[in-house]
Amino acid sequence: MRLRYVTLALAFVGLTLAVSAAWAAAEAEPAAEPGTPADAPMTTEEHWISMYKTIGLASAAAFVTAVSIIGSGYAVGRIGSAALGAAAEKPELLTRSLLFVALAEGLAVLGFAIAMMLTMRIGA
């Protein structure tokens, strides 16, 4: 019973991080001032901001990927073993229980998609 709550908590944390990272990545950057040329050299402050933004986005992508995959792996392990145990007793439950395994695996796919969105924002 306790492991079920741990699995749900890990899935919730992974999903929350994925959604918050997607929201941060989708946030629009401010446009350049009208009189500033596009190829103007960066000041030292702008360079540091750009560097910290790159490090922050890369760290967020790595963290979201790691948490979502760890949570998904744990959930698939727990749900998969329970699904096979249920299928051994009642074979008609196999297809229904595999749906829950697929839902748990969707968390890893979502985390990977959010990480790709964050990685694409690094160069922007």
N, CA, C and O atoms as CSV, one atom per row, in Angstrom:
chain,resi,resn,atom,element,x,y,z
A,1,MET,N,N,0.826,-1.192,0.000
A,1,MET,CA,C,0.000,0.000,0.000
A,1,MET,C,C,0.869,1.255,0.000
A,1,MET,O,O,0.590,2.210,-0.724
A,2,ARG,N,N,1.930,1.247,0.818
A,2,ARG,CA,C,2.809,2.406,0.900
A,2,ARG,C,C,3.534,2.645,-0.423
A,2,ARG,O,O,3.743,3.791,-0.820
A,3,LEU,N,N,3.920,1.556,-1.110
A,3,LEU,CA,C,4.621,1.699,-2.379
A,3,LEU,C,C,3.725,2.295,-3.455
A,3,LEU,O,O,4.205,2.976,-4.361
A,4,ARG,N,N,2.443,2.044,-3.358
A,4,ARG,CA,C,1.515,2.639,-4.313
A,4,ARG,C,C,1.520,4.163,-4.166
A,4,ARG,O,O,1.501,4.890,-5.159
A,5,TYR,N,N,1.547,4.631,-2.930
A,5,TYR,CA,C,1.585,6.076,-2.702
A,5,TYR,C,C,2.912,6.673,-3.155
A,5,TYR,O,O,2.948,7.796,-3.656
A,6,VAL,N,N,3.984,5.942,-2.984
A,6,VAL,CA,C,5.288,6.423,-3.449
A,6,VAL,C,C,5.287,6.524,-4.968
A,6,VAL,O,O,5.790,7.499,-5.527
A,7,THR,N,N,4.727,5.527,-5.636
A,7,THR,CA,C,4.647,5.549,-7.094
A,7,THR,C,C,3.800,6.725,-7.572
A,7,THR,O,O,4.187,7.431,-8.503
A,8,LEU,N,N,2.679,6.931,-6.958
A,8,LEU,CA,C,1.827,8.054,-7.341
A,8,LEU,C,C,2.509,9.390,-7.066
A,8,LEU,O,O,2.377,10.332,-7.848
A,9,ALA,N,N,3.234,9.469,-5.960
A,9,ALA,CA,C,3.941,10.713,-5.643
A,9,ALA,C,C,5.033,10.985,-6.659
A,9,ALA,O,O,5.188,12.123,-7.103
A,10,LEU,N,N,5.798,9.960,-7.041
A,10,LEU,CA,C,6.836,10.148,-8.057
A,10,LEU,C,C,6.231,10.551,-9.404
A,10,LEU,O,O,6.764,11.420,-10.094
A,11,ALA,N,N,5.133,9.923,-9.768
A,11,ALA,CA,C,4.473,10.290,-11.020
A,11,ALA,C,C,3.962,11.723,-10.968
A,11,ALA,O,O,4.081,12.458,-11.948
A,12,PHE,N,N,3.397,12.125,-9.841
A,12,PHE,CA,C,2.888,13.491,-9.706
A,12,PHE,C,C,4.018,14.511,-9.751
A,12,PHE,O,O,3.883,15.558,-10.386
A,13,VAL,N,N,5.131,14.217,-9.083
A,13,VAL,CA,C,6.278,15.136,-9.103
A,13,VAL,C,C,6.833,15.253,-10.511
A,13,VAL,O,O,7.138,16.356,-10.965
A,14,GLY,N,N,6.967,14.140,-11.205
A,14,GLY,CA,C,7.472,14.172,-12.576
A,14,GLY,C,C,6.566,14.951,-13.506
A,14,GLY,O,O,7.037,15.730,-14.335
A,15,LEU,N,N,5.273,14.742,-13.373
A,15,LEU,CA,C,4.324,15.468,-14.214
A,15,LEU,C,C,4.320,16.953,-13.887
A,15,LEU,O,O,4.239,17.787,-14.789
A,16,THR,N,N,4.405,17.289,-12.610
A,16,THR,CA,C,4.447,18.694,-12.212
A,16,THR,C,C,5.692,19.379,-12.755
A,16,THR,O,O,5.617,20.500,-13.259
A,17,LEU,N,N,6.830,18.713,-12.655
A,17,LEU,CA,C,8.058,19.291,-13.201
A,17,LEU,C,C,7.992,19.427,-14.713
A,17,LEU,O,O,8.467,20.416,-15.270
A,18,ALA,N,N,7.413,18.451,-15.371
A,18,ALA,CA,C,7.306,18.527,-16.825
A,18,ALA,C,C,6.416,19.684,-17.257
A,18,ALA,O,O,6.745,20.412,-18.194
A,19,VAL,N,N,5.297,19.850,-16.577
A,19,VAL,CA,C,4.382,20.948,-16.936
A,19,VAL,C,C,5.000,22.304,-16.620
A,19,VAL,O,O,4.866,23.242,-17.406
A,20,SER,N,N,5.674,22.419,-15.481
A,20,SER,CA,C,6.282,23.702,-15.142
A,20,SER,C,C,7.446,24.028,-16.070
A,20,SER,O,O,7.665,25.194,-16.397
A,21,ALA,N,N,8.194,23.018,-16.497
A,21,ALA,CA,C,9.271,23.265,-17.451
A,21,ALA,C,C,8.723,23.660,-18.812
A,21,ALA,O,O,9.299,24.509,-19.491
A,22,ALA,N,N,7.620,23.053,-19.215
A,22,ALA,CA,C,7.001,23.430,-20.486
A,22,ALA,C,C,6.479,24.858,-20.431
A,22,ALA,O,O,6.579,25.601,-21.408
A,23,TRP,N,N,5.925,25.237,-19.296
A,23,TRP,CA,C,5.430,26.606,-19.159
A,23,TRP,C,C,6.593,27.599,-19.226
A,23,TRP,O,O,6.478,28.650,-19.857
A,24,ALA,N,N,7.702,27.270,-18.581
A,24,ALA,CA,C,8.858,28.163,-18.608
A,24,ALA,C,C,9.447,28.247,-20.008
A,24,ALA,O,O,9.904,29.312,-20.425
A,25,ALA,N,N,9.440,27.141,-20.735
A,25,ALA,CA,C,9.993,27.150,-22.083
A,25,ALA,C,C,9.098,27.903,-23.059
A,25,ALA,O,O,9.589,28.500,-24.017
A,26,ALA,N,N,7.803,27.881,-22.826
A,26,ALA,CA,C,6.868,28.541,-23.729
A,26,ALA,C,C,6.746,30.034,-23.472
A,26,ALA,O,O,6.151,30.757,-24.271
A,27,GLU,N,N,7.307,30.500,-22.362
A,27,GLU,CA,C,7.209,31.913,-22.033
A,27,GLU,C,C,7.954,32.729,-23.087
A,27,GLU,O,O,9.099,32.423,-23.421
A,28,ALA,N,N,7.310,33.756,-23.602
A,28,ALA,CA,C,7.892,34.544,-24.676
A,28,ALA,C,C,9.024,35.427,-24.148
A,28,ALA,O,O,8.938,35.990,-23.056
A,29,GLU,N,N,10.076,35.532,-24.943
A,29,GLU,CA,C,11.180,36.413,-24.586
A,29,GLU,C,C,10.845,37.829,-25.048
A,29,GLU,O,O,10.143,38.000,-26.044
A,30,PRO,N,N,11.330,38.830,-24.347
A,30,PRO,CA,C,11.048,40.199,-24.782
A,30,PRO,C,C,11.746,40.506,-26.106
A,30,PRO,O,O,12.851,40.031,-26.370
A,31,ALA,N,N,11.084,41.299,-26.919
A,31,ALA,CA,C,11.648,41.661,-28.216
A,31,ALA,C,C,12.745,42.711,-28.031
A,31,ALA,O,O,12.775,43.428,-27.031
A,32,ALA,N,N,13.648,42.787,-29.019
A,32,ALA,CA,C,14.721,43.770,-28.961
A,32,ALA,C,C,14.138,45.166,-29.159
A,32,ALA,O,O,13.085,45.334,-29.774
A,33,GLU,N,N,14.835,46.150,-28.634
A,33,GLU,CA,C,14.373,47.530,-28.792
A,33,GLU,C,C,14.436,47.916,-30.262
A,33,GLU,O,O,15.284,47.405,-30.994
A,34,PRO,N,N,13.550,48.814,-30.714
A,34,PRO,CA,C,13.477,49.140,-32.140
A,34,PRO,C,C,14.776,49.720,-32.712
A,34,PRO,O,O,15.088,49.461,-33.874
A,35,GLY,N,N,15.529,50.481,-31.950
A,35,GLY,CA,C,16.733,51.105,-32.494
A,35,GLY,C,C,17.974,50.235,-32.409
A,35,GLY,O,O,19.037,50.652,-32.870
A,36,THR,N,N,17.879,49.044,-31.837
A,36,THR,CA,C,19.040,48.182,-31.644
A,36,THR,C,C,19.208,47.260,-32.848
A,36,THR,O,O,18.265,46.560,-33.217
A,37,PRO,N,N,20.393,47.244,-33.470
A,37,PRO,CA,C,20.595,46.313,-34.584
A,37,PRO,C,C,20.653,44.864,-34.071
A,37,PRO,O,O,21.039,44.609,-32.930
A,38,ALA,N,N,20.265,43.939,-34.932
A,38,ALA,CA,C,20.185,42.538,-34.527
A,38,ALA,C,C,21.562,41.931,-34.268
A,38,ALA,O,O,21.694,41.021,-33.450
A,39,ASP,N,N,22.587,42.428,-34.958
A,39,ASP,CA,C,23.926,41.852,-34.808
A,39,ASP,C,C,24.833,42.692,-33.903
A,39,ASP,O,O,26.057,42.628,-34.018
A,40,ALA,N,N,24.233,43.476,-33.008
A,40,ALA,CA,C,25.027,44.292,-32.089
A,40,ALA,C,C,25.781,43.382,-31.126
A,40,ALA,O,O,25.245,42.353,-30.714
A,41,PRO,N,N,27.022,43.736,-30.756
A,41,PRO,CA,C,27.776,42.888,-29.832
A,41,PRO,C,C,27.118,42.854,-28.458
A,41,PRO,O,O,26.507,43.828,-28.020
A,42,MET,N,N,27.255,41.721,-27.794
A,42,MET,CA,C,26.655,41.550,-26.477
A,42,MET,C,C,27.519,42.215,-25.416
A,42,MET,O,O,28.748,42.191,-25.484
A,43,THR,N,N,26.857,42.802,-24.448
A,43,THR,CA,C,27.598,43.342,-23.308
A,43,THR,C,C,27.973,42.189,-22.383
A,43,THR,O,O,27.502,41.064,-22.554
A,44,THR,N,N,28.817,42.476,-21.410
A,44,THR,CA,C,29.235,41.439,-20.468
A,44,THR,C,C,28.045,40.925,-19.673
A,44,THR,O,O,27.941,39.728,-19.404
A,45,GLU,N,N,27.148,41.832,-19.299
A,45,GLU,CA,C,25.975,41.419,-18.540
A,45,GLU,C,C,25.069,40.514,-19.368
A,45,GLU,O,O,24.561,39.515,-18.860
A,46,GLU,N,N,24.865,40.851,-20.626
A,46,GLU,CA,C,24.043,40.016,-21.500
A,46,GLU,C,C,24.684,38.650,-21.718
A,46,GLU,O,O,23.988,37.639,-21.816
A,47,HIS,N,N,26.023,38.625,-21.794
A,47,HIS,CA,C,26.729,37.360,-21.969
A,47,HIS,C,C,26.509,36.448,-20.760
A,47,HIS,O,O,26.244,35.257,-20.925
A,48,TRP,N,N,26.615,36.995,-19.552
A,48,TRP,CA,C,26.409,36.198,-18.343
A,48,TRP,C,C,24.973,35.724,-18.248
A,48,TRP,O,O,24.717,34.586,-17.856
A,49,ILE,N,N,24.037,36.584,-18.603
A,49,ILE,CA,C,22.629,36.184,-18.573
A,49,ILE,C,C,22.388,35.050,-19.556
A,49,ILE,O,O,21.688,34.089,-19.238
A,50,SER,N,N,22.967,35.157,-20.754
A,50,SER,CA,C,22.819,34.108,-21.755
A,50,SER,C,C,23.436,32.794,-21.269
A,50,SER,O,O,22.868,31.722,-21.478
A,51,MET,N,N,24.598,32.884,-20.622
A,51,MET,CA,C,25.257,31.684,-20.134
A,51,MET,C,C,24.418,31.022,-19.032
A,51,MET,O,O,24.243,29.803,-19.034
A,52,TYR,N,N,23.905,31.819,-18.098
A,52,TYR,CA,C,23.090,31.256,-17.031
A,52,TYR,C,C,21.779,30.685,-17.559
A,52,TYR,O,O,21.276,29.689,-17.038
A,53,LYS,N,N,21.229,31.311,-18.589
A,53,LYS,CA,C,20.011,30.794,-19.207
A,53,LYS,C,C,20.283,29.435,-19.852
A,53,LYS,O,O,19.478,28.513,-19.730
A,54,THR,N,N,21.415,29.317,-20.535
A,54,THR,CA,C,21.773,28.046,-21.155
A,54,THR,C,C,21.973,26.955,-20.114
A,54,THR,O,O,21.473,25.841,-20.271
A,55,ILE,N,N,22.701,27.274,-19.057
A,55,ILE,CA,C,22.935,26.291,-17.993
A,55,ILE,C,C,21.623,25.920,-17.312
A,55,ILE,O,O,21.390,24.749,-17.012
A,56,GLY,N,N,20.768,26.904,-17.068
A,56,GLY,CA,C,19.486,26.639,-16.416
A,56,GLY,C,C,18.573,25.763,-17.262
A,56,GLY,O,O,17.946,24.836,-16.749
A,57,LEU,N,N,18.497,26.057,-18.565
A,57,LEU,CA,C,17.648,25.249,-19.435
A,57,LEU,C,C,18.187,23.831,-19.579
A,57,LEU,O,O,17.412,22.875,-19.590
A,58,ALA,N,N,19.503,23.684,-19.690
A,58,ALA,CA,C,20.086,22.347,-19.797
A,58,ALA,C,C,19.879,21.559,-18.509
A,58,ALA,O,O,19.577,20.367,-18.553
A,59,SER,N,N,20.039,22.215,-17.365
A,59,SER,CA,C,19.813,21.537,-16.083
A,59,SER,C,C,18.351,21.143,-15.929
A,59,SER,O,O,18.048,20.050,-15.450
A,60,ALA,N,N,17.448,22.023,-16.330
A,60,ALA,CA,C,16.021,21.709,-16.246
A,60,ALA,C,C,15.664,20.534,-17.144
A,60,ALA,O,O,14.882,19.666,-16.754
A,61,ALA,N,N,16.236,20.502,-18.351
A,61,ALA,CA,C,15.968,19.393,-19.264
A,61,ALA,C,C,16.485,18.078,-18.684
A,61,ALA,O,O,15.803,17.055,-18.757
A,62,ALA,N,N,17.677,18.103,-18.112
A,62,ALA,CA,C,18.236,16.885,-17.523
A,62,ALA,C,C,17.423,16.436,-16.316
A,62,ALA,O,O,17.168,15.244,-16.148
A,63,PHE,N,N,17.017,17.378,-15.478
A,63,PHE,CA,C,16.259,17.040,-14.275
A,63,PHE,C,C,14.882,16.486,-14.623
A,63,PHE,O,O,14.440,15.501,-14.032
A,64,VAL,N,N,14.204,17.115,-15.581
A,64,VAL,CA,C,12.876,16.648,-15.985
A,64,VAL,C,C,12.969,15.253,-16.582
A,64,VAL,O,O,12.140,14.392,-16.286
A,65,THR,N,N,13.972,15.028,-17.419
A,65,THR,CA,C,14.141,13.709,-18.024
A,65,THR,C,C,14.420,12.657,-16.953
A,65,THR,O,O,13.818,11.583,-16.960
A,66,ALA,N,N,15.329,12.966,-16.037
A,66,ALA,CA,C,15.698,11.989,-15.005
A,66,ALA,C,C,14.520,11.653,-14.102
A,66,ALA,O,O,14.255,10.480,-13.838
A,67,VAL,N,N,13.817,12.667,-13.631
A,67,VAL,CA,C,12.710,12.413,-12.703
A,67,VAL,C,C,11.571,11.672,-13.395
A,67,VAL,O,O,10.984,10.758,-12.816
A,68,SER,N,N,11.257,12.058,-14.620
A,68,SER,CA,C,10.147,11.386,-15.302
A,68,SER,C,C,10.489,9.946,-15.644
A,68,SER,O,O,9.621,9.076,-15.573
A,69,ILE,N,N,11.733,9.676,-16.014
A,69,ILE,CA,C,12.116,8.304,-16.355
A,69,ILE,C,C,12.216,7.441,-15.101
A,69,ILE,O,O,11.815,6.278,-15.121
A,70,ILE,N,N,12.744,7.993,-14.015
A,70,ILE,CA,C,12.815,7.224,-12.770
A,70,ILE,C,C,11.403,6.912,-12.261
A,70,ILE,O,O,11.112,5.779,-11.876
A,71,GLY,N,N,10.540,7.915,-12.263
A,71,GLY,CA,C,9.160,7.691,-11.825
A,71,GLY,C,C,8.417,6.717,-12.724
A,71,GLY,O,O,7.664,5.870,-12.243
A,72,SER,N,N,8.627,6.836,-14.023
A,72,SER,CA,C,7.967,5.942,-14.960
A,72,SER,C,C,8.492,4.516,-14.825
A,72,SER,O,O,7.717,3.561,-14.866
A,73,GLY,N,N,9.793,4.370,-14.667
A,73,GLY,CA,C,10.359,3.033,-14.502
A,73,GLY,C,C,9.861,2.355,-13.247
A,73,GLY,O,O,9.552,1.163,-13.256
A,74,TYR,N,N,9.782,3.103,-12.181
A,74,TYR,CA,C,9.272,2.547,-10.930
A,74,TYR,C,C,7.801,2.156,-11.077
A,74,TYR,O,O,7.383,1.088,-10.629
A,75,ALA,N,N,7.026,3.034,-11.711
A,75,ALA,CA,C,5.599,2.749,-11.881
A,75,ALA,C,C,5.384,1.550,-12.802
A,75,ALA,O,O,4.538,0.702,-12.517
A,76,VAL,N,N,6.127,1.467,-13.890
A,76,VAL,CA,C,5.975,0.344,-14.811
A,76,VAL,C,C,6.368,-0.961,-14.125
A,76,VAL,O,O,5.722,-1.989,-14.328
A,77,GLY,N,N,7.419,-0.923,-13.318
A,77,GLY,CA,C,7.823,-2.127,-12.596
A,77,GLY,C,C,6.756,-2.619,-11.643
A,77,GLY,O,O,6.454,-3.811,-11.593
A,78,ARG,N,N,6.189,-1.701,-10.892
A,78,ARG,CA,C,5.159,-2.088,-9.916
A,78,ARG,C,C,3.865,-2.507,-10.614
A,78,ARG,O,O,3.264,-3.522,-10.264
A,79,ILE,N,N,3.445,-1.725,-11.595
A,79,ILE,CA,C,2.182,-2.024,-12.275
A,79,ILE,C,C,2.327,-3.259,-13.157
A,79,ILE,O,O,1.400,-4.064,-13.253
A,80,GLY,N,N,3.482,-3.415,-13.802
A,80,GLY,CA,C,3.697,-4.568,-14.671
A,80,GLY,C,C,3.680,-5.876,-13.909
A,80,GLY,O,O,3.091,-6.856,-14.363
A,81,SER,N,N,4.322,-5.896,-12.752
A,81,SER,CA,C,4.308,-7.133,-11.973
A,81,SER,C,C,2.913,-7.441,-11.454
A,81,SER,O,O,2.509,-8.603,-11.417
A,82,ALA,N,N,2.181,-6.423,-11.056
A,82,ALA,CA,C,0.808,-6.642,-10.609
A,82,ALA,C,C,-0.087,-7.087,-11.770
A,82,ALA,O,O,-0.979,-7.915,-11.592
A,83,ALA,N,N,0.158,-6.535,-12.950
A,83,ALA,CA,C,-0.640,-6.913,-14.120
A,83,ALA,C,C,-0.405,-8.369,-14.501
A,83,ALA,O,O,-1.351,-9.085,-14.831
A,84,LEU,N,N,0.846,-8.812,-14.459
A,84,LEU,CA,C,1.118,-10.207,-14.794
A,84,LEU,C,C,0.587,-11.157,-13.731
A,84,LEU,O,O,0.144,-12.265,-14.036
A,85,GLY,N,N,0.636,-10.710,-12.479
A,85,GLY,CA,C,0.048,-11.529,-11.422
A,85,GLY,C,C,-1.453,-11.670,-11.581
A,85,GLY,O,O,-2.013,-12.745,-11.367
A,86,ALA,N,N,-2.101,-10.577,-11.958
A,86,ALA,CA,C,-3.551,-10.636,-12.179
A,86,ALA,C,C,-3.882,-11.466,-13.411
A,86,ALA,O,O,-4.885,-12.178,-13.428
A,87,ALA,N,N,-3.041,-11.379,-14.449
A,87,ALA,CA,C,-3.288,-12.136,-15.677
A,87,ALA,C,C,-3.076,-13.626,-15.455
A,87,ALA,O,O,-3.693,-14.444,-16.138
A,88,ALA,N,N,-2.222,-13.989,-14.521
A,88,ALA,CA,C,-2.017,-15.406,-14.228
A,88,ALA,C,C,-3.269,-16.008,-13.605
A,88,ALA,O,O,-3.587,-17.173,-13.844
A,89,GLU,N,N,-3.977,-15.218,-12.810
A,89,GLU,CA,C,-5.195,-15.723,-12.180
A,89,GLU,C,C,-6.419,-15.588,-13.078
A,89,GLU,O,O,-7.251,-16.492,-13.151
A,90,LYS,N,N,-6.521,-14.430,-13.770
A,90,LYS,CA,C,-7.644,-14.187,-14.681
A,90,LYS,C,C,-7.083,-13.660,-15.999
A,90,LYS,O,O,-6.754,-12.477,-16.090
A,91,PRO,N,N,-6.965,-14.502,-17.015
A,91,PRO,CA,C,-6.361,-14.065,-18.290
A,91,PRO,C,C,-7.119,-12.925,-18.978
A,91,PRO,O,O,-6.527,-12.185,-19.764
A,92,GLU,N,N,-8.405,-12.772,-18.699
A,92,GLU,CA,C,-9.166,-11.700,-19.355
A,92,GLU,C,C,-8.801,-10.310,-18.840
A,92,GLU,O,O,-9.205,-9.313,-19.437
A,93,LEU,N,N,-8.052,-10.225,-17.756
A,93,LEU,CA,C,-7.625,-8.927,-17.216
A,93,LEU,C,C,-6.337,-8.399,-17.850
A,93,LEU,O,O,-5.925,-7.276,-17.561
A,94,LEU,N,N,-5.705,-9.190,-18.701
A,94,LEU,CA,C,-4.401,-8.794,-19.246
A,94,LEU,C,C,-4.486,-7.521,-20.075
A,94,LEU,O,O,-3.683,-6.610,-19.873
A,95,THR,N,N,-5.431,-7.432,-20.996
A,95,THR,CA,C,-5.501,-6.240,-21.854
A,95,THR,C,C,-5.867,-4.999,-21.051
A,95,THR,O,O,-5.357,-3.911,-21.319
A,96,ARG,N,N,-6.735,-5.155,-20.081
A,96,ARG,CA,C,-7.124,-4.016,-19.258
A,96,ARG,C,C,-5.952,-3.532,-18.394
A,96,ARG,O,O,-5.769,-2.331,-18.198
A,97,SER,N,N,-5.177,-4.468,-17.891
A,97,SER,CA,C,-4.058,-4.079,-17.031
A,97,SER,C,C,-2.881,-3.514,-17.830
A,97,SER,O,O,-2.115,-2.705,-17.306
A,98,LEU,N,N,-2.730,-3.926,-19.079
A,98,LEU,CA,C,-1.654,-3.367,-19.901
A,98,LEU,C,C,-1.895,-1.899,-20.224
A,98,LEU,O,O,-0.951,-1.160,-20.504
A,99,LEU,N,N,-3.145,-1.477,-20.185
A,99,LEU,CA,C,-3.461,-0.066,-20.380
A,99,LEU,C,C,-2.818,0.793,-19.297
A,99,LEU,O,O,-2.321,1.882,-19.583
A,100,PHE,N,N,-2.824,0.313,-18.066
A,100,PHE,CA,C,-2.212,1.060,-16.971
A,100,PHE,C,C,-0.695,1.106,-17.105
A,100,PHE,O,O,-0.066,2.093,-16.723
A,101,VAL,N,N,-0.106,0.046,-17.646
A,101,VAL,CA,C,1.342,0.046,-17.897
A,101,VAL,C,C,1.671,1.093,-18.964
A,101,VAL,O,O,2.665,1.809,-18.845
A,102,ALA,N,N,0.850,1.180,-19.988
A,102,ALA,CA,C,1.076,2.166,-21.043
A,102,ALA,C,C,0.916,3.597,-20.520
A,102,ALA,O,O,1.642,4.498,-20.940
A,103,LEU,N,N,-0.022,3.798,-19.615
A,103,LEU,CA,C,-0.185,5.128,-19.033
A,103,LEU,C,C,1.033,5.535,-18.203
A,103,LEU,O,O,1.446,6.695,-18.222
A,104,ALA,N,N,1.595,4.586,-17.486
A,104,ALA,CA,C,2.794,4.877,-16.705
A,104,ALA,C,C,3.983,5.158,-17.619
A,104,ALA,O,O,4.825,6.000,-17.306
A,105,GLU,N,N,4.052,4.466,-18.733
A,105,GLU,CA,C,5.146,4.698,-19.687
A,105,GLU,C,C,4.997,6.051,-20.372
A,105,GLU,O,O,5.987,6.647,-20.797
A,106,GLY,N,N,3.774,6.532,-20.481
A,106,GLY,CA,C,3.544,7.846,-21.086
A,106,GLY,C,C,4.214,8.968,-20.321
A,106,GLY,O,O,4.516,10.013,-20.897
A,107,LEU,N,N,4.450,8.775,-19.048
A,107,LEU,CA,C,5.144,9.782,-18.246
A,107,LEU,C,C,6.575,9.983,-18.735
A,107,LEU,O,O,7.058,11.115,-18.784
A,108,ALA,N,N,7.252,8.907,-19.093
A,108,ALA,CA,C,8.617,9.019,-19.611
A,108,ALA,C,C,8.625,9.709,-20.966
A,108,ALA,O,O,9.506,10.522,-21.246
A,109,VAL,N,N,7.654,9.394,-21.802
A,109,VAL,CA,C,7.576,10.028,-23.118
A,109,VAL,C,C,7.299,11.522,-22.969
A,109,VAL,O,O,7.879,12.334,-23.689
A,110,LEU,N,N,6.426,11.884,-22.049
A,110,LEU,CA,C,6.137,13.296,-21.801
A,110,LEU,C,C,7.374,14.032,-21.283
A,110,LEU,O,O,7.663,15.146,-21.720
A,111,GLY,N,N,8.095,13.418,-20.364
A,111,GLY,CA,C,9.329,14.022,-19.866
A,111,GLY,C,C,10.359,14.209,-20.959
A,111,GLY,O,O,11.045,15.231,-20.997
A,112,PHE,N,N,10.477,13.236,-21.848
A,112,PHE,CA,C,11.419,13.363,-22.964
A,112,PHE,C,C,10.991,14.474,-23.914
A,112,PHE,O,O,11.839,15.221,-24.401
A,113,ALA,N,N,9.704,14.597,-24.186
A,113,ALA,CA,C,9.217,15.659,-25.075
A,113,ALA,C,C,9.461,17.039,-24.468
A,113,ALA,O,O,9.849,17.967,-25.177
A,114,ILE,N,N,9.237,17.179,-23.168
A,114,ILE,CA,C,9.491,18.455,-22.510
A,114,ILE,C,C,10.983,18.771,-22.531
A,114,ILE,O,O,11.369,19.923,-22.729
A,115,ALA,N,N,11.821,17.760,-22.328
A,115,ALA,CA,C,13.271,17.975,-22.383
A,115,ALA,C,C,13.700,18.423,-23.778
A,115,ALA,O,O,14.587,19.268,-23.903
A,116,MET,N,N,13.097,17.882,-24.815
A,116,MET,CA,C,13.421,18.313,-26.179
A,116,MET,C,C,12.991,19.759,-26.410
A,116,MET,O,O,13.696,20.521,-27.073
A,117,MET,N,N,11.833,20.138,-25.864
A,117,MET,CA,C,11.390,21.531,-25.993
A,117,MET,C,C,12.365,22.471,-25.290
A,117,MET,O,O,12.692,23.534,-25.818
A,118,LEU,N,N,12.825,22.088,-24.113
A,118,LEU,CA,C,13.779,22.914,-23.382
A,118,LEU,C,C,15.113,22.991,-24.106
A,118,LEU,O,O,15.729,24.056,-24.154
A,119,THR,N,N,15.565,21.886,-24.667
A,119,THR,CA,C,16.833,21.865,-25.382
A,119,THR,C,C,16.766,22.742,-26.628
A,119,THR,O,O,17.752,23.387,-26.983
A,120,MET,N,N,15.622,22.772,-27.289
A,120,MET,CA,C,15.479,23.612,-28.471
A,120,MET,C,C,15.484,25.091,-28.113
A,120,MET,O,O,15.829,25.923,-28.951
A,121,ARG,N,N,15.106,25.434,-26.886
A,121,ARG,CA,C,15.102,26.829,-26.453
A,121,ARG,C,C,16.511,27.345,-26.107
A,121,ARG,O,O,16.693,28.553,-25.952
A,122,ILE,N,N,17.487,26.475,-25.987
A,122,ILE,CA,C,18.820,26.917,-25.567
A,122,ILE,C,C,19.418,27.871,-26.576
A,122,ILE,O,O,19.977,28.897,-26.187
A,123,GLY,N,N,19.321,27.575,-27.829
A,123,GLY,CA,C,19.923,28.432,-28.851
A,123,GLY,C,C,19.122,29.691,-29.158
A,123,GLY,O,O,19.646,30.622,-29.770
A,124,ALA,N,N,17.869,29.733,-28.742
A,124,ALA,CA,C,17.004,30.866,-29.083
A,124,ALA,C,C,17.338,32.089,-28.256
A,124,ALA,O,O,16.706,33.133,-28.415
